[in-house]
Amino acid sequence: MHVGLLISGDINQQSGGYLYDRQLVSFLERQGDSVEIINLNRSGYLHNLFCSSIPHELNGLQLDILIQDELVYPRVFNINHRIKKQLNCPLVSLVHLLDSTRPLNPLRRITAQWAERQYLRSVDGIILNSAYTLQKVNDLLKDKTPPHIIAVPGANHHEPPPVKTTESCPGWPGLNILYAGNVIHQKGLHVLLDALGHMDADLFRLTVAGRLDMEPAYVKDVRKIIERKNLQHTVQLTGPLCSSDLTTCYLKNDVMVLPSANEAYGIVYIEAQRFGLPVIGTLAGGACEIIQHGINGYLIEPGDSKSLAGLLTLLLNDTEHLNSMSKNAHTYYQQHPTWDDSCARIRGFLAHTIRS
């Protein structure tokens, strides 16, 4: 197959969605397919909505199928019928997270819902990363969803780690906590910091591994919270980490916490469980597809810092329980599909769409 992948921005960006895109490209190329990555330069949201010309990056392409990362929807939602005619091939959308499900102001959300509805009706098939994402697409399209497939993210993109238990950190009586995610309001770092404010700062260490440049105002607020709660010596903001450094980070910690307001799936939850870390997420989004409450992690209501503080205190005080959850987390990971498993499903779906 000659496959096109239309994305917004650099495919090497550090996020779960772009990691998913890279893994798919790598798999298709290993199967002998050729993949053309078409990168649309970022423009303003309103500019994209009202731009009616076909992107020049698509000119002259000879493709069997074009995959569109759903992030490009503002640019193509009203011209996909012309793109399909020009390329003479089917279009498939790869949906990581609907824009309209993110925290937005009311007008922006209504606009996103309208444009995403038009966009998803313009494609021949949809690839989704979770049952939660499918539910949101069905809600948007009133269950008139095009042919689709769910292919969950894998987590086997790091070197194989040993099973992680708290016994690997002898001599430290406290709890090593990891927040692995970009520092943006949606990911809920402020909720975690509020929870830690109710705990003894001498009994935990928090490592925050993720980009600090995406929402500067929020990062500034986070730093103020850290200072106000006197957590300067127990909280480390590392910025983004390369794969090997992130692996080391997973191995040095006991639990991973990402209390997102909306996480469509959460590759990082599976990543952490691969290293034997129990994970704490929220009941919003797709985390419940990964986290078995009380077995391999915990689920809290978004913003519930009080419950989060209680759960962290439980893990701090009960090493045997923490070790049991650590083993359960690793066992769950071992039963989870690999990237090749999921990408093979996608490849079969693409071939079927072309034949249809």
Residue, then its C-alpha position, 0 to 999 in steps of 0.5 A: m500500500h502507498v499510504g499518506l498520513l496528514i498531520s498538524g505539526d511535527i510528528n516527533q512532538q512529545s505526546g501520546g497522539y504523535l507517539y501513536d502516529r510514529q508507531l503506526v508509520s514504523f509498522l507499516e513501513r516494516q510491512g513493506d508499505s510506503v508512507e508519505i507524511i504530509n505535514l500541515n503548517r500550524s495556523g490559527y483556528l479561525h484561519n483554518l476554519f475559513c480556508s477553502s483551498i486544498p493544501h498545496e502539500l497534497n498536490g501531485l500525490q499518488l496514494d492508495i489511502l490517506i489517513q488524517d490525524e483528527l487534529v487537522y479537522p479545522r483545515v479539511f472539514n469542508i474540503n474533504h470531498r474535493i480532496k477525495k476527488q483530487l487524490n482518487c482514494p479513500l480518506v480515514s480519520l485517526v482520532h486520538l481525542l475529539d477537540s470538542t471534548r476538551p475544556l473549552n469555552p462554550l462558543r469554542r466548544i459549539t464551533a468544534q462540535w459543528a466542524e468535527r461533525q462535518y469532518l467525521r461525516s466526510v471520511d470513509g472510515i475512522i480509527l479510534n484509540s479507545a471505547y471512550t473515544l468511540q462513545k464520544v464520536n457516536d454521541l457527536l454523530k448520533d450513532k451514524t458513525p462511518p465504518h470504524i475500528i478500535a486499536v488501543p495504544g501499546a506501551n512496548h516502545h521502551e527497553p524491557p524493564p525489570v518488575k518494579t517494586t518498592e523493595s528496589c528503593p531500600g532505606w527511603p521510608g517515603l513514597n516516590i511519586l511520578y507525574a508523567g505528562n505535559v504540564i497543562h491544566q487539563k492534566g491536573l498537576h494542580v490537583l496532585l499538588d493540592a493533595l500533597g499539601h495535605m501530606d507530610a512533605d518529608l514522606f514523599r518526593l514528586t517528579v514531574a516529567g513533561r513539557l513546560d512550554m505549552e501553557p506558560a501561564y499555567v506553569k507559572d501558577v504551578r510554580k506558585i503553588i509549589e512555593r506556597k505549599n513549601l514543596q520546593h525541596t520535594v517537587q522536581l520539574t524535569g521538563p521533557l525526558c528522552s526515552s532512556d531517562l524516562t525509563t530511569c524515572y519509571l524505575k525510581n518511582d513507586v506510583m504514577v499519578l495523572p489526574s486528568a480532567n479528560e484523557a481519551y485513553g492515556i498511553v502513559y498509564i500503560e507505560a507506567q504499568r509496564f514498569g510495575l507502577p500502580v497508576i492513579g487517574t480519574l473517572a473522566g475519559g478512558a482511564c477506566e479501560i486501563i485502571q482496575h480500581g483497587i487492583n492495579g491503581y485507583l480512579i478518583e473524581p476529577g479535581d478530588s484532591k482529598s481522595l487522592a491524598g488519602l490514597l497516596t497516604l494508604l500506599l505510603n503506609d502499606t508497603e505490602h499493598l503497594n507491592s501487590m498493586s505493583k505486581n498486578a500492574h505489571t501483570y495487566y501490562q503483559q496481557h495488553p496488546t502490543w503496538d504491533d498487535s494494534c497496528a496490524r489491526i489498523r493495516g487490515f482495516l486500511a486494506h479493507t477500506i481500499r477494497s471497499 
